[in-house]
Amino acid sequence: MKVCLKCETSLNDFLLTGKVGCEHCYDVFSEEVSALIKSQNGRDFHVGKTPNGKTIQENNAETYLFLLKEKSLAEREGRFEALVHIKQKIRLIEEDIYKRGLKQ
């Protein structure tokens, strides 16, 4: 049976209470935590609301559209250093969208 060496929480303790004993338990019981989250939410990653009440996807979409406009403007104005940073930000959003399975 799995046991956290830091706090001595056992897998059985975790399964009974649904709580871990310390931050190291997440590593020890990572498979079980992931399975529990997936069984409750249908996925094993968080897709919650952001502080402004919008979903992460809504914020990403707004930011993505803004960055596309900024990219176009930077290209027209010849701001190549800014263009590099804008493209990096766009790439990060695209990676996040792909990771969340929202884009094929």
C-alpha angles and dihedrals in degrees: 000000000000117000130179107241092208101054101009094235108158128217087247090055090051094048093048097047102024087225131111123220100224143350091274090062089072089064094043095046098030094128093049094045090050092048091048093050091046092050091052100040105024090242136056098231133070120260100172137141125282123229093267090058095252124117120252088250092055092050091046091050093051093046091045093053091046091051092049089056091046090049092053091048092048090051092051092047094045094239094153098167091053088046091059091053093045091051090050091053091048090050091052092053091047090051090050091049091049092047091052090052094242096124130046 
